[in-house]
Each structure stands twice: as structure tokens, then as C-alpha cells.
Amino acid sequence: MNIIDFYREARNLIAQEKFDQLNTLSVDKPEYFNWVVDVFEGMNLKDYGESEALIWVSNVGEQKQEKRYTFRQISEESNQFLNFVRAHGVTQSNYMYTQIPLLPANWIGYLAAIKGGMVLIPAATTLAVRDIIYRFETLLPQLVIADLENAQKIEEAEQELLKKDGSKKITLKIILDGDLEGWHSIEEIYDQSTSAEAATTKADDPLFLFFTSGTTGMPKVVTHTHLTYPLGHLSTASWVGVRPGDVHYNISQPGWAKFAWSSFFAPWVMGATIFANYVSKFVPTEQLEAVANYGISTFCAPPTVLRMLIQQDLSIYDFKLRQCVAAGEPLNPDVIEKWKQGTGTLIRDGYGQTETTALVANVPGAEVKYGSMGKPTFMYDIRIANDDGNELPPLEEGHICVVNPEGNVNGIFKEYMGDEERKQKVFKHGLYYTGDKAYKDKEGYIWFVGRDDDVIKASDYRVGPFEVESVLIEHEAVIESAVVASPHELRGAAVKAFVVLKEGVAPSEHLAKELFEFSGKNLATYKIPRIIEFVDEFPKTISGKIRRVELRANEAMNKMKQVKGSQEYFHEKY
């Protein structure tokens, strides 16, 4: 079927939770596609034009602010934005770099860029000047959008580049608050027309360029196209279980793929309302009040956030929740049970990457096995394969791969920009190798093991850090854990766990012994950590992912005593 019919039929089946029927749909790849024209305007404006598209709340500053946009209103403002940047020399295929906090300009700018055929480069507000220089040396944008704090960093980065090459100058810079020489105020867009002509965009034209967070090295540039990325997020919508009329809240910051996943495409491909809660500090009780007061019906949050929320008295809130999902970290059963008791909703796990949309998930209504990521989502054929591309039998650990990614229409990325060698390493044997390992049980559920580089080879055993970490965080004293290989003279490597304790809990030899015993009750003998080191914090990427590569490197060089607040204890069988 054609792309529009596919979209509409998929939306209907997702809303009705008829997930099995989704696998019967097929789509003919079009030559041209523009998600804003074909879906946001062609469907959402037509079907839900006066419904709320975005509820934005700000608790930053002295007074609380609230803005509500209908689909029609936000469409018109994005047209004004598009007309403004075009009037100042920004054209189709130009790069648009955004480095802004959780402000409405994220959604307005995204819509304008997609409609205008620009290429989006989202960036986190936590980036330092050196990070910006690295990005600008790789891909110099013609248009940048920032708040005052980040605009000042961008200015410094641009000046450094100009010293090296006087031609490396940004065409247009837009600031969202305050004044800065050489920058245009966002308020200037409102002089423009509320209608705008769309660019003619090919399905394979680049749309998003994501700089990955670099857990194993310098950031890669992941390229997603106009067709595959928006289309692929139908799989994300099916995981979340969002429907037209829902108010969806995803706790994620702009600049990362997860924001595009669940704070933009997943709800809007379904015609639902996005809720955004802009805060200067995460306060669990304030978050819970927002979920209750704004009638949030579908909710997405990382496990770390959910672990903080369940510490509160959930019974005092009048929740309207229907669905809740989480991904990215171990999700222990205790959190799932307490959240279900307090809210009436089951937290469902899922899996995907910056390079993809939702690949594997526990969809609404399906049986959930605690600890499993679920089963492949529609649009994806997932194989657990060996290095030669051969599918492995149930319960045997292998690579998580997507079958025939370039021959199917789904959300797989197009390339690592400027790095054909890296692309060839992951696209082989008719598969896309995700770089993650897992096994599939006899019922088809997929169980995550870890990143390829994270898997520990101790004696003749292979240990996935994810499983060990999942057990450790079930202990009441532990808030976070990271497991890596520690060099061992006899075994080659020993399983070592770094542990961050909950506030008010002090490290001690007694607690270390307790954690060793706790692990022994819940893990196979060869998986038990032989070393536990308590630390105050982990080295992390700017997106919050633990840099196990750094932990491993420091361990190999025997430098972990440099970690702040570290105390190390050994298992009696070390």
C-alpha cells in the first residue's frame, strides 16, 4: 500500500492494540516524502486541528508558566519560523543546530526544519565549548538556535573556528532569551506569514544527524532520513501504547535521540498531546504532581527516575495513567511491583538505539517476563546471530541483529556520516549488527546481555554485566551499579562491581559482604562479583550513560584508586 494508507492503517491498529495485525501491513517505498506535509499537516491538522498538540509548563524562575498549543497553532508558528530563516539565507539541505533546554522552540524548530528540508543536528545543553568545536569542525551549521547560556558557548566555539579558517561562519543565529550581538531574537519570527511552502524532499534525504554519546570513543554521526525515521517511530508508538487523545509525558532532555523518539514522533504520529515539564531541578514530588494534575495517560521515564519516584507515597496522587514504559538500564522487579501497586500500571521494558527506533518491546496487553526486553516490534525482523550471520538456537548468547535492514522500510539509520568503514563493520551478512548481545528464549522473548565490548570473559565463562547489575540494584542500599572486567592473574579477568549507594548509606566491609551474599543468592556462581568497589559517582557521557570503557581502561591501568570516594573489597574466593 502507499505510505499514507500505511500510516493511517498502522495508527488505527496501534490505537486498537491489534499488534499482531500490524505485521500483515506492507508499504511501497515512495520516492518523495515529507513527514510534516504528509502526516502532521495531512493527518493531524485534518483530524485533530483544534486539539492540543503541546502542553508546556515551566517551573524555572519566579513564576510558573504554562503554554498550550493546538495542532493548528504550532503548525502556524513553525511556518513563521520557516519563513523567517529562509528570509535570512537558510535554504533546503542546510544544517540546523539546536542547543536549547526544554522550550517550545524545540517543537517549532523541528517542524520547520522537516517541512523546509533542513537537516537537524540536536545537541544537549550540557555540551562544553570543546564539544561544540568538535561538532562544528565535523559539520558546520548554517543555522543555530540557542538560549543565552548556550549561545555564549556557541559564540566562543565559532570564534575559535574563525581563527583557524575565516570562512567558517554561521549564516544565521537565533537566540531564545536575552540579547547577544550578531544574534536574532526568536520574537522576530512573528512578523512572518503563518503559511509556508514545503520543500520537496526525497525519502532518502538526510533529516537527523545525531552525534552519539561516545561510550566507547569519540561521537559517531548517525544519519536518519526523511522517510525511515518518522515512519520507524510507529514501532515506538506501538511500544508506548499511545492513542489519539492521550497526554503523553516523556522525561528526556532535548539533544538526544530519546527526545525525538518519545517527546516528538511517537505521540505525534498518533495525534496525541505532548506534555513538557521544564524544571531547573528534578524533584520527585513535583514530577508526580504534574503527572496527576495534567492527566498524563502515557508515561516514559528512565529506570533511575522511576526508582526515585517509588520512594514517594504514590497513594496520595490521583493518577490517570494507562501505560508506562522504560528503557536503557536494568529495571528490577521491585520497582515494577511498587509502581504497579501505586499507579495501577505495569512498567514495560523496550530496546532500541540512536541508530534505530524501538526494535524490541513488551507491547500493551502482552505477557511480560520481568527482565526481558520483550519481542521484536512490527517492521523489524530480529535475529540473535553469531559473527558469521547464522541464527543461534534459543538460550544461546549472540549479537542482536536486524534482518535485511536496507531491503525493508523501517527505522534503521542510513549511514555513519563520513565513515564508510564503520558502516561496513555493522552492515554485513544481510544484517545490521547493533553492537549489543542478547539471547532469545524458547517463547521468543529477548534477554539483554550487554554491549559487545562490555561482556566479561572470566576463566571459561562469559558474563553479561547487565544481569549482574540488575541483581545488585535490587539491594535496598544500592542506587546504581556498573560491572566490568578486572585483570586477574589466574582467571584472565574477574567480575568487578562498582556501586553507588543510596543517600545516607555508608560503605563498609560488612555491607560489601552483604552484597556478595546477596549476589550469591541471585546469580550463578561464576557471575558473582569478586570485587566490589564503592564510589561516589561514575564517569558518564553527557547523556548520562555510564562509560564502562573508562572504568575498564582505568581498571587495566590500576588507577581506580583515583576515583572519588572509592573503597574496595574482595570476595573471599577472589
C-alpha positions in Angstrom: 0.0 0.0 0.0 1.1 3.6 -0.4 2.7 5.4 2.5 -0.3 7.5 3.6 -2.6 4.5 3.7 0.1 2.6 5.6 0.4 5.3 8.2 -3.3 5.6 8.7 -3.9 1.9 9.0 -0.9 1.4 11.3 -2.2 4.2 13.6 -5.7 2.6 13.8 -4.3 -0.8 14.7 -1.9 0.7 17.3 -4.8 2.6 18.9 -6.9 -0.6 19.0 -3.9 -2.6 20.3 -4.2 -5.1 17.4 -0.4 -5.5 17.3 -0.5 -8.9 15.6 -2.3 -7.4 12.6 0.5 -4.8 12.2 2.8 -7.5 10.9 0.5 -8.0 7.9 1.0 -4.5 6.7 3.4 -3.7 3.9 4.3 -0.4 2.3 5.7 0.7 -1.1 8.7 3.0 -0.6 7.9 6.4 -2.1 10.5 8.5 -4.0 9.4 11.6 -2.1 8.2 12.0 1.5 7.9 14.9 4.0 6.5 13.9 7.3 5.2 17.3 8.2 3.3 17.7 4.9 2.1 14.1 4.6 1.4 13.3 8.3 1.4 16.2 10.6 -0.5 18.5 8.3 -2.1 15.8 6.1 -3.5 13.8 9.0 -3.1 15.6 12.4 -4.3 19.1 11.2 -7.1 17.5 9.3 -8.2 15.1 12.0 -7.2 17.0 15.2 -6.5 20.6 14.2 -8.1 22.2 17.2 -6.9 19.6 19.7 -4.0 20.3 21.9 -0.6 19.2 20.4 1.6 20.5 23.2 1.2 21.5 26.8 4.4 23.2 28.0 4.9 24.0 31.7 7.8 25.9 33.2 8.8 25.9 36.9 12.1 27.7 36.1 12.2 31.2 37.5 10.0 33.0 40.0 6.6 32.4 38.3 5.2 29.2 36.9 4.4 29.5 33.2 2.0 27.4 31.0 1.5 27.5 27.2 -0.9 25.3 25.3 -0.7 24.9 21.5 -3.3 23.3 19.3 -2.0 21.4 16.2 -3.0 24.4 14.1 -1.3 26.9 16.3 2.0 25.1 16.5 1.9 24.5 12.7 1.4 28.2 12.1 4.3 29.2 14.4 6.6 26.7 12.7 5.6 28.2 9.3 6.5 31.6 10.6 9.9 30.2 11.8 10.5 28.6 8.4 9.7 31.8 6.5 12.0 33.8 8.8 15.1 31.6 8.4 14.5 31.5 4.6 14.4 35.2 4.5 17.8 35.3 6.2 19.6 33.0 3.7 18.9 29.5 5.2 17.9 27.0 2.4 16.9 23.4 1.9 19.7 20.9 2.9 21.3 23.4 5.2 22.3 22.2 8.7 20.2 23.4 11.7 22.0 23.1 15.0 19.8 23.3 18.2 21.2 23.6 21.7 18.3 24.7 23.8 16.6 23.5 27.0 13.1 22.2 27.2 11.4 25.2 25.5 8.6 25.3 22.8 11.2 26.2 20.2 12.2 22.6 20.1 8.9 21.5 18.6 8.5 24.6 16.4 12.0 24.3 15.1 11.8 20.6 14.4 8.5 21.1 12.4 10.0 24.0 10.4 13.2 22.1 9.6 11.4 18.9 8.4 9.0 20.9 6.3 11.8 23.1 4.9 14.1 20.2 4.1 16.8 21.2 6.5 19.0 18.7 8.3 18.6 18.7 12.1 21.6 18.5 14.5 20.2 18.3 18.0 22.8 19.0 20.8 22.5 18.7 24.6 22.7 21.9 26.7 25.4 20.3 28.8 27.9 20.3 26.0 31.1 22.3 26.7 32.8 24.6 24.2 35.3 21.9 23.2 32.3 19.6 22.4 30.7 22.3 20.2 34.0 22.9 18.4 34.3 19.1 17.6 30.8 19.2 16.2 31.3 22.4 14.2 34.6 21.1 12.8 32.7 17.9 11.7 29.6 19.7 10.4 29.4 23.5 10.4 25.7 24.5 10.6 24.2 27.4 8.6 21.6 28.0 11.3 21.9 27.7 15.1 19.2 28.1 17.8 20.2 28.5 21.5 19.2 30.1 24.8 21.6 32.8 26.1 23.7 30.4 28.2 24.4 28.1 25.2 24.6 31.0 22.7 27.6 32.3 24.6 29.3 28.9 24.3 28.5 28.7 20.6 30.0 32.2 20.1 33.2 31.1 21.7 33.3 28.0 19.6 32.7 29.9 16.4 35.4 32.4 17.2 37.9 29.6 17.7 37.0 28.2 14.3 37.3 31.6 12.7 40.9 31.8 14.0 41.7 28.6 12.0 39.6 29.4 9.0 38.0 32.8 8.4 35.4 31.3 6.0 33.8 29.1 8.7 31.0 31.4 9.7 27.4 30.6 10.7 24.8 32.2 8.4 22.0 32.8 11.0 21.9 32.7 14.8 18.7 32.8 16.8 18.5 33.4 20.5 15.6 32.5 22.7 16.2 34.8 25.6 18.2 37.8 26.3 20.3 39.7 23.7 23.7 38.9 22.1 25.4 40.8 19.4 25.0 39.1 16.0 22.0 37.1 17.1 18.4 37.5 16.1 15.6 37.2 18.7 13.1 34.4 18.3 10.4 37.1 18.6 11.2 38.3 15.1 9.6 35.3 13.6 6.1 36.6 14.4 6.3 39.2 11.6 6.2 36.4 9.1 3.2 34.7 7.3 1.6 31.8 9.1 1.6 29.7 5.9 4.7 28.4 4.2 5.6 26.4 1.1 7.1 23.0 1.8 10.4 21.8 0.3 10.3 18.8 -2.0 12.2 16.2 0.0 13.2 12.8 -1.2 12.6 9.8 1.0 16.3 9.1 1.3 17.4 12.7 2.0 19.1 13.2 5.4 16.8 14.5 8.1 18.6 14.0 11.5 22.3 13.8 12.3 22.8 12.5 15.8 26.2 12.7 17.4 26.2 9.6 19.6 27.2 10.0 23.2 30.5 8.2 22.8 30.6 5.4 25.4 33.4 3.7 23.5 35.1 6.6 21.8 34.5 9.9 20.1 30.9 10.5 18.9 29.8 9.0 15.7 27.4 10.9 13.4 24.3 8.8 12.8 22.2 9.7 9.7 18.5 9.2 9.6 16.4 10.0 6.6 13.0 11.8 5.9 11.2 8.5 5.4 12.7 5.9 7.7 13.0 7.8 10.9 9.5 9.2 11.2 8.0 6.1 9.7 10.0 3.9 12.0 8.6 5.6 15.1 5.3 3.8 14.5 7.2 1.0 16.3 7.9 3.3 19.2 4.3 4.4 19.3 3.2 0.7 19.4 5.6 0.1 22.4 4.4 3.2 24.3 0.8 2.3 23.6 -0.1 5.9 22.9 -3.5 6.7 21.3 -5.2 9.9 19.9 -6.4 11.9 22.8 -3.7 10.7 25.2 -1.5 13.2 27.1 2.0 11.7 26.8 4.9 12.7 29.1 8.5 11.6 28.4 11.2 12.6 30.8 14.1 13.4 28.5 16.1 16.4 27.6 16.4 17.8 24.1 19.6 17.0 22.1 19.3 13.2 22.3 17.5 10.6 20.2 15.2 9.7 23.1 13.7 13.1 22.9 12.9 12.6 19.2 11.6 9.1 20.0 9.2 9.8 22.7 8.8 13.6 23.1 8.2 14.2 19.4 7.5 11.4 16.9 5.8 8.7 19.0 2.9 10.9 20.3 2.5 13.0 17.2 2.4 10.1 14.8 -0.7 9.1 16.7 -2.2 12.6 17.1 -1.7 12.6 20.9 -0.8 15.6 23.1 2.8 16.0 24.3 3.4 17.2 27.8 6.7 19.0 28.6 7.7 19.9 32.2 10.6 22.4 32.2 12.3 22.4 35.6 15.6 23.6 36.9 15.9 20.7 39.4 14.4 17.2 39.4 12.0 17.0 42.5 10.2 13.6 42.6 7.1 15.0 44.4 6.7 17.8 41.8 7.0 15.3 39.0 4.3 13.2 40.5 2.1 16.2 41.0 2.5 17.1 37.3 1.6 13.5 36.2 -1.5 13.6 38.3 -2.6 17.2 37.7 -2.2 17.2 34.0 -3.9 13.9 33.5 -0.9 12.1 32.0 -2.1 8.9 30.4 1.1 7.5 28.9 4.4 7.9 30.6 8.0 7.2 29.7 10.9 7.6 32.1 14.3 6.0 32.6 14.6 3.4 35.4 16.7 5.8 37.5 13.8 8.3 37.6 11.3 5.6 38.4 13.4 4.3 41.3 13.3 7.9 42.7 9.6 8.2 42.2 8.7 5.0 44.0 10.4 6.3 47.1 7.4 8.7 47.5 3.9 7.9 48.7 2.2 7.2 45.4 -1.2 6.6 47.1 -1.9 10.3 47.6 -2.0 11.1 43.9 -5.0 10.8 41.6 -3.3 9.3 38.6 -4.9 8.9 35.1 -2.1 6.7 33.9 -2.9 3.9 31.4 0.6 3.0 30.1 4.1 3.3 31.4 7.4 2.3 29.7 11.1 2.5 30.5 14.4 1.6 28.7 18.1 2.0 28.8 19.0 0.5 32.2 18.3 -2.6 34.4 14.7 -2.4 35.7 14.4 -4.5 38.8 11.2 -6.3 39.7 10.8 -4.4 43.0 10.4 -1.1 41.1 7.9 -2.7 38.7 5.8 -4.0 41.6 5.9 -0.9 43.7 4.9 1.3 40.7 2.1 -1.1 39.8 0.8 -1.0 43.3 1.0 2.8 43.5 -0.3 3.7 40.0 -2.1 0.6 38.7 0.1 0.5 35.6 2.8 -2.0 34.6 6.2 -0.7 33.6 7.0 -2.3 30.2 10.6 -2.5 29.0 11.8 -1.9 25.5 15.0 -1.6 23.5 16.4 0.5 20.7 19.3 2.7 19.8 20.2 6.1 18.4 20.6 4.2 15.1 17.1 2.8 15.2 13.6 3.2 16.5 12.1 0.7 19.0 13.4 -2.7 17.9 12.2 -4.9 20.8 9.4 -4.2 23.3 6.8 -5.5 25.7 3.7 -4.1 24.0 0.4 -3.4 25.8 -1.6 -6.5 26.6 1.3 -8.9 26.0 2.6 -11.2 28.8 5.6 -9.5 30.4 8.6 -11.6 31.7 10.4 -9.5 34.2 13.9 -8.8 33.0 13.2 -9.4 29.3 13.0 -6.6 26.7 10.1 -8.4 25.1 9.7 -9.4 21.5 10.6 -7.8 18.2 8.3 -4.9 17.3 6.5 -4.8 13.9 8.6 -3.5 11.0 11.6 -5.4 12.4 12.9 -9.0 12.0 15.3 -9.5 14.8 17.8 -12.4 14.8 20.3 -13.5 17.5 23.3 -14.3 15.3 26.9 -15.3 15.5 29.8 -13.5 13.8 29.1 -15.2 10.5 25.4 -14.1 10.5 24.0 -17.5 11.4 21.0 -17.6 13.7 21.7 -19.1 17.0 19.3 -21.6 18.9 17.3 -20.5 21.9 19.2 -19.6 25.1 22.5 -19.2 23.2 24.0 -15.7 23.5 24.8 -13.8 20.3 24.6 -10.5 18.6 21.3 -8.6 18.3 20.8 -8.1 14.6 18.2 -6.7 12.3 17.5 -8.8 9.2 17.8 -7.2 5.7 17.8 -3.7 7.1 18.5 -2.0 3.7 15.8 -4.0 1.9 13.0 -3.2 4.3 11.3 0.1 5.1 11.9 0.6 8.8 13.7 3.0 11.2 17.3 1.8 10.6 19.8 4.6 10.1 21.3 5.2 6.7 25.0 5.6 7.5 27.6 6.9 9.8 28.4 10.2 8.0 31.8 10.3 6.6 32.8 6.8 7.9 32.1 4.1 5.4 34.5 1.7 7.1 32.4 1.8 10.3 29.2 1.3 8.4 30.6 -1.8 6.7 31.5 -3.3 10.1 27.9 -3.2 11.2 26.1 -3.9 7.9 27.1 -7.4 6.8 25.7 -10.8 6.0 22.4 -9.1 5.2 22.1 -7.9 8.8 22.6 -4.8 10.9 24.7 -5.7 13.9 23.6 -3.5 16.8 26.7 -4.0 18.8 24.6 -5.4 21.7 24.4 -9.0 22.8 21.4 -11.0 24.0 19.7 -14.4 23.9 16.2 -15.4 22.9 14.2 -17.9 25.0 12.0 -20.7 23.6 9.0 -18.4 23.5 10.8 -15.7 21.5 11.4 -13.2 24.4 14.8 -11.5 24.1 17.1 -11.0 27.1 19.7 -8.3 27.1 23.3 -9.3 28.0 25.4 -6.2 27.3 27.4 -4.2 24.8 29.9 -6.3 22.8 32.8 -4.6 24.5 31.2 -4.9 27.9 30.9 -8.7 28.1 33.3 -10.2 30.6 35.4 -13.3 29.8 36.3 -14.8 33.2 38.0 -18.2 33.1 35.9 -20.2 30.6 32.7 -18.2 31.3 31.2 -15.2 29.6 29.3 -12.8 32.0 27.0 -10.1 30.8 27.3 -7.0 33.1 23.6 -6.2 32.7 22.4 -9.3 34.5 24.8 -8.7 37.5 23.9 -5.0 37.7 20.2 -5.9 37.6 20.7 -8.0 40.7 22.8 -5.5 42.6 20.3 -2.7 42.2 17.7 -4.9 43.8 19.5 -4.5 47.1 17.9 -1.8 49.2 21.3 0.0 49.8 22.2 0.4 46.1 21.1 3.2 43.8 23.4 2.4 40.8 25.9 -0.2 39.7 28.4 -0.8 36.9 30.1 -4.2 36.3 33.3 -4.6 34.3 36.3 -7.0 33.9 39.2 -6.6 36.3 42.5 -8.2 35.2 43.2 -11.4 37.2 46.5 -13.4 37.1 44.8 -16.8 37.0 41.3 -16.2 35.6 42.3 -13.7 33.0 39.5 -11.4 34.4 37.4 -11.2 37.5 33.9 -9.7 37.7 34.1 -6.4 39.4 31.2 -4.3 40.5 31.3 -0.5 41.1 28.5 0.5 43.4 26.9 3.9 44.2 25.0 3.8 47.5 21.7 5.5 48.4 21.9 8.7 50.3 22.6 8.1 54.0 24.2 4.7 53.5 27.9 4.4 54.3 30.3 2.0 52.6 31.7 -0.7 54.8 33.2 -4.2 54.8 30.0 -5.5 56.4 27.9 -4.1 53.5 30.3 -5.5 50.9 30.0 -8.9 52.4 26.2 -8.5 52.4 26.2 -7.6 48.7 28.5 -10.6 48.0 26.0 -12.9 49.8 23.0 -11.2 48.1 24.6 -11.8 44.7 25.3 -15.4 45.6 21.6 -16.0 46.3 20.5 -14.5 43.0 23.3 -15.3 40.5 25.1 -18.3 39.2 28.4 -18.8 41.0 30.6 -17.7 38.1 28.6 -14.4 37.8 29.1 -13.3 41.4 31.3 -10.2 41.7 34.7 -11.0 43.1 35.4 -7.4 43.8 33.1 -4.6 45.0 34.2 -1.0 45.0 32.0 1.7 46.4 32.3 5.0 44.6 30.6 8.4 44.9 29.8 8.6 41.2 30.5 7.1 37.8 32.2 8.5 34.8 29.4 9.2 32.4 28.7 10.6 28.9 26.9 13.9 28.7 23.7 12.0 28.0 24.1 10.1 31.4 25.3 6.8 30.1 27.9 5.1 32.3 31.3 5.0 30.5 32.2 1.4 31.2 35.0 1.8 28.6 36.6 4.3 31.0 36.1 2.0 34.0 37.7 -0.9 32.1 40.6 1.2 31.0 41.3 2.6 34.4 41.0 -0.9 35.9 43.5 -2.2 33.4 45.9 0.5 34.4 45.2 0.0 38.1 44.2 3.6 38.6 40.8 3.2 40.1 42.1 4.5 43.5 41.8 7.9 41.8 38.0 7.6 41.7 36.5 9.9 44.2 35.4 8.3 47.4 36.3 4.8 46.4 36.6 1.9 48.8 37.4 -1.6 47.5 36.5 -5.0 49.0 37.3 -8.6 47.8 35.2 -11.7 47.8 36.6 -14.5 50.0 37.0 -16.6 46.8 38.8 -13.9 44.8 
